[in-house]
Amino acid sequence: MYSKKEYLIHTTLFILTLIATTLAGAEWLFGKSILGEGEGLLTQEYFLKSLHFSIPFIGILFVHEMGHLLTAIHYKVKSSLPYFIPAWLGFLGSPSLGTFGAVIQMKSFINSRKKFFDIGVAGPLAGFIVAIFVLVYGFTNLPDADYIYEIHPEYLDPNFEGHSEADGYLTLEMGYNLLFFIFEKTLADPEKMPNMSEIIHFPYLFAGYLALFFTALNLLPIGQLDGGHIVFGLFPKHHKWISLAAYTVFVFYAGLGVLNPFESIDTLMWTIPLYIGFLYICFRRADLSEQNKWMIVLLIASVQYLLVFMIPTIQGYSGWLLYALLLGRVMGLAHPEVNGTKELSRNRKIIGWIAILIFILCFTPQPFIFE
């Protein structure tokens, strides 16, 4: 079915991604780098320890993509093998996860709602099940509380008052999602449970957390994401409006706080038109009239501005803006048309609603908080 060249390319990308995520894991877990930056040079010992992060993390992504691939093969839909995308940025001195994820390219027309639905839902469900096992293992096998002192011996100093910006120290705190919070409260030993700024030092918790993050991204009910395929299967006549509404809410939350009415007039003179222009670019490909596009854009900006004026502390998560731009400009908000419009079976509808519940459990409003 696939040529030797294809197997070679995809296997090479997979191995490179595994190495890249292991290098990234060493930086997050232990502060070790092959460049000798951070807390020290990466040795073979710490490289092998970092596999406790990269193997479950890449394993979850692999199972996710294989869920798509095997379902596509079952329906005789021609598709590529998974493309894993290595992305280690340590040579730039920047933190990274070692990968931009993985994708499968569909090479033939999918002619029914059922096939779109099954192929779309198989990946997130398969990956989510493995992520559950990784997280359960991580929460029930936490190291002793003094493990963190091996990573940060400075915490033992009674005069230590925390890292400061002057130290050039980057603090990353993870935000809660519902599932992570539930597992913490029900499975973890409170005396061993790290705070959310130390999760990066616990390989199985970190890998599981990232898996939930990527699962939620895929299950957003927008366009041709897995969540978009699921919504199309459940509500084919309403997909356009559900996708547009979900995207509008997503963009609204992402940009909340970008416009600050308490800035100087000189600053607002360029930030307001620049931000409105960005919003228009996001909605440029939406299947709407120009008038309606501008109405949505101006309504988003004005309501955001008003909310911040009334509640100065209110804040969205600007980190989502880049993803919003990719969704709007690259992936699009529409769903491909299909010939087969037969209604989904009762069991598939149940699975669809389970997938929506998984999205709610996994979505993290503020996933990565840098200080």
N, C-alpha and C positions, 0 to 999 in steps of 0.2 A: 504493500500500500504506500509506503514511504521509501524514498531512495536512500542509499548509503550516505549520500551527501547531506540529506536532510537530517538523518540521525546524527551525523557528525556535528553539524552546526548546532542543533538543539542540545546535544549532550555537552558540547563545549561551553555553550552559554550557561547551562545548568551548573557545571563545575565551577566556572568563573564566578557565578552568583553565590554559590556556596562559600567559596574562598572569600569573596568580598564581604558577605554578611558575617563571616567569622572574624575578619579584620575589624569590621565595625563593632561587632560584639565585644572584642577585646578592649576597644576604646571605651565603650559604655560600661562594661562590667568591671574592668580593672584599671582603666586609665593607661593601658599599654598600647604602644604603636610601633609599627615596623620602622618608623622614622625616628623613634626614640623620644617623641614628644609626650606631653602629659606627665604621667608619673614614672615612665620608664620605657625601656625598649621591650618590644614583644618577643618573648622567648617561646620555644617549642611547647613548654609546659602550659603557658597561658593560652597559646593558640589552641591546644587540645581542650583546655577548659572551656574556651569560647565556643566550641562545637556544641556544648550543652544549650547554647542559645540558637546558633545557626541551624542545626539539624531540625529541631522542632519547628522553628519559624519557617524555613524553606519547605519542610515536610508538609506543613499545613497548606502553604501556597500550592505545592505540588498536587496534593489531594484535591484541592479546589479545582485546579485546571484539569485534572484527570476526570473529575466529575463531569465537566463540560465535554471533554474529548470523548469519553466512553459513551456518553449519551448521544453525541453526534454520530459516532460510529454505528451505534444501535439503529439510528434512523437513516443510515447511509447518506448523511450530510457530509460532504467533503470539507475537511478542515485541516489546518496545520497542526503540528505538534506544538506543545507549549513553548513560547518564547520567554525565557527568563532574562530579565534585564539587570545586569550587574551595575552597581552605582556606588562604589566606594570613593568618598571624597576626602579621605584622610590626608592625601598629598597636598590638598588645599588648606589644610588646617581647619576644615569644617566638619561638624558632626554629620553622620549619615546613617542610614539603616543598611547600607550595602546593596540595596536593590530598589528599583522602582516598581517591583511586582512582576507579574507574568501575564501574558495574554495569549489567546488562541485566535487565529484568523479563520473565519468562516469563508470558504471558497465557493460555495454553491448556494443557490436560492433555497430558502426555507419556506415551504409552501403551506404551513398550517399553524394555527394558534397553539395547538397541542405540542408540536415540535419545538417552537420557540419557547414555550413555557417550560417544557421538560429540560431542554438544554440550559436555559437560563437559571432554573432553580437548582439543578443538580450540583453545580459548583459550590455555591454558598452553603448548602446543606451539608455536603461532604466535608468541606473545610471546617465548618462550625462544629461538627461532631468531634473531629480530631482536636480542635482547639479546646473543647470542653475537657477532654482527657488530659491535655497538657496543663490546663489551669488547675484541675482537681489535683493532679500530681504536685504541681508547684505549691498550692496552698496547704496541702497536707504533708509536705516534706520540706518545710522551711528549715533552714539551718538555725543553730542557736543564736540567741540575740546578739552575742558578741562577735558574730561573723562580720558585721559591718565595720568593726574596728580593724579588721584585716585590710579592708579597703581604705578606710579613713582613720588611721591611727591618731590623727589630730583631735578626734572627738574625745579621746581620753584625757586631753589636757583640760583641767578645770578652768583655765583662763580663756579657753577657746570660745569666741563669741560668734562664730559663723564666718563663712567666706564673704569677702567683700568684692565689689567691682574693681577695686584697685589691685586685687590679686589676679585679675584676668580670669576669674573663675566663672564658668557657665553652669547655672543651676537649671535643671530640667525637672519640672514636676508634671506628673500625669494627672489628667482629670478623670473623674469617675464616670463610668457608665453603669447602668443598672445591674448588669450581670456580674461585673467585677465587684461591685459593692456587696451584692448578695453573697457571692462566694467568700469574700473577706469576712463577713459577719457570721457565716455559718460553718466555714471549713477551717479557717486559719486560727492558730494559737495566738491570742492577743499579745502575749509577751514576745512572740517572735515576729509578728507582722511588722514589716517596715512601713514608714510613711511613704506617701506617693512620690516624694522627690528621691527616694532610694530604690524604687522598683527597678531601675536600670541595672542594678547590681545583682539582681536575682533572675537568672537566665530563663527559667520556665515561666515565671510571672511576666517578664518582659516580652517573651515570645508570644505568650497567650494574649497579652494585652494588645500587641500589634496585630495579631490575627483577628481579634474582635474589631479593631479599627478598620482593617481592610475589608472585612466582611460587611461592616456598615456602609462603607463607601460603595461597594458593589451593589448593595441592596437599596440604595437611594431610588425612590420610585420615579426616576427621571430618564427620558429618552431611551437609549439602547443599552443602558446599564442592566445588570441582571434583575434589579428591582423593577426597571422599566419593562422588561419582558414579562415579569410576573404580573404587573398591573395590566399589561396588554392582554394577557391570558384571562385575567379575572374580569376586566372591564374594557373590552376592545373599543366600544363606542365612546368611551370617556377618557381614554388614555391621553389624548392631546391636552385636555384641560387639567387632568390630574398631574401630568408631567409639568405643565406650565405653572400650576399653583405650587407644587412642591419646589420647583426651581426658584420661583419668586420668593417663597418663604426662606429658602436656603440662602439666597443672595441677600435678602433683607437682614437676616441674622448675622451673616458673615461681615457685612459692612456697617453694622450698627456701632456707632462711635467714631467712624472714620471722619465724619463731619462734626466738628466741635464748634458750637455757636459761641464759645467763650474765647476762641482764638481771635487774633487781631484782624481787622478788616483787610489789611494787606495780605495776610495769609489766606483768608477766606476767598479773596478775589481770584486766586488761582486754584485752591483746593476744590472749591465747589464745581467749577466747570470741568476740571480734570476728572473728578469722581463721576460726575454725570456722564461724561464721555466714556468712561470705563463701563458704566452700567449699560449704556447704549450698545457698546461693542458686545457685551454679554448677551443682550437680547436681539442682536442684529439678525440672527438666523431663525428667530422664532416665527412660526407661521401666523403672523398677525399683520395688520395694516400698519403703515408707518405711524399713523396717528395713535393707534393703540400701544405701539411700542414706546413712543415718547410719553404717553400717559402713565404707563407702568413705571418707567424710569423716573419721571418727575415725582410720582406719588411715593415711590420708595425713598428717594432722597429727602423729600420734604417731611415725611413722617419720621424718618430717622433723625433728622435735624430737630424736629419738635420734641421727640422723646428725650433726646440728650439734653435739650434745654430744660425740660420739666424734671428729668431725673439725671443729674450730671454723672452719677456713678454707673449708670447702665452701660453695658458693654457687650458686644458680640464677640466674634472670633475672626479677626482679619486673616488668620491663616487659611481660612476656607476660600478666600477670594480667588486665589490662583486656580484652585480646583473648579470653582464656579466658572471662571473664564474658559477653562478647558472643556467643561461640559457644554457651555453655550456656543463656543466657536468651533471646537474640534469635533466633539461627539454629537452635538445637536440634541434638540429636545423632542424631535419626532421619532416615530417608530416605523420601520418598513412595512409596507402593505403586504398582506398575505392573501392567497386564494382560498385556503380552507378556513371557514369561519364557524366550524362546528363547536358548540359550547363544551367547555371542559367538564369532565366527570366530577362527581361529588368529592371523590377522594383527592383529585387534583386541586379543587377549590380549597379543601381543608389544608393541603400542603402549602398552597399560596398564602393563606392566612397565617400559617405557622411561620412562613418566611417573613411576613410583615412583623410578626411578634419578635422574631429574632433581630430584625432591624432595630426595633424599639429597645430591645435589651442591650444591643451592642453599640448603638450610636452614642458618641461622646461629644457633647457640645463644645468643650474646650480640651482637646486631646493632649496637646503639648504646650506647656506654659514655660517659656524661657525667661530667666532672670539674669 
